[in-house]
Amino acid sequence: MWIFKNKSSLNIRSVPLVLASSFLLTVFAFLPNRGLSVILGLYSVQEVKPKVFVWIPDDVIDQECDPNFTRAATAGFTLTAHGVAVIDTSNSPMHARDLLFEIRRRTDLPIQYVINTSAAADHMLGNEVFTDEQATLISTKAAQAEMFEYRQELFDREHSEQGFRLQARMRGFHVTPSTKTFDEKMMLNMGDQEIRITSLIRSGTSPDEAVVYLPSAKTLFLGELYDNKYFPRVGSRDVHRWIEVLRQVEGWDVDTYVPGHGAPGNKKDLVDFRKFLEWLVAQVDMRLKQGQTPEQVQRSLWLPKTYNWHAADLAPETVADVCRQLAPPAPAPVPASNQPEGR
């Protein structure tokens, strides 16, 4: 009970805030192990098939994480007769603990595997939470090397001139690379669930990324290769090869596609994303052939005007990355010895 001895000191407008604070304190008292994100509804968990769950974060910009990866990635887990397999761990240990909490709500079986679909920080920065569970952390060999490179790069950033800001954002983070690797394919037999892991983009400078296929559940975790109604990060990924891979998996015996960002989708949702990439490539290519510079293309092609998707702040970067791939290389400078002499 709240008792106010001095009525004059009480602002009536503060009563709802006081009552709300009291309610939250009561909730935390009864749910001491539950994360704040659950209370505020910052994520949801969807059982897409029996014993196959997807952890879906809201489109919220995180303040305690790498500022280059402020959106939590979608993650998932499957419960089997032999234990639990986790697919991706999102962009912070805090989100990974939410994921672990949701697993422990449903089973006490050991967490045997954590599968990282890529080395992208928003898919693996929660790995450290699962080392206490003695889980084997799996990725491609190339992705493991990228994780070690990211750890060194993060150390350098933290010890730069403005690194104290990054240290404050990522205090307590421990970048934890995978402990077991594969080259092209890997299969895990976990009693009643077979898990197939395949690396699909292995060309040029593209990052090495894997997909996780649960054939009995007809469910495919695509990681960074598919974002459902979110503008994607293209980076150095070969966009033409990316489109080919999406066409390839459209033909698989799958009816649930789990994205790197967003809610699980069906085949139509995946096709829509592939068509977006094709449209984007065509738009950028047309503008470049019309004589626009990459900078002009980036100014004229405003993606949210056509697509009402999440992560609109990433749209300019998405266009810029495609421009870098499609723009013709700048002509090499003529050596001074070959230039005509002035009069």
ABEGO torsion letter per residue (X at the ends): XBBBABAAABBAAAAAAAAAAAAAAAAAAABAABBAAAAAGABBBBBABBGBBBBBBBBBBBABBBAABABBBBBBBBBBAAEBBBBEAEABAAAAAAAAAAAAAABABBBABBBBABABAAAAAAAAAAAAAGBBBBBBAAAAAAAAAAAAAAAAAAABAAAAAAAAAABGBBBBBBABBBAABBBBBBEABBBBBBBABBBEABBBBBBBBBAAAGBBBAEAABBBGBBBBAEABBAAAAAAAAAAAAABBBABBBBABEBBBBAAAAAAAAAAAAAAAAAAAAAAAAGBBAAAAAAABBAAAABBBBGAAAAAAAAAAAAAAABBBBBBBBBAAABBBBX
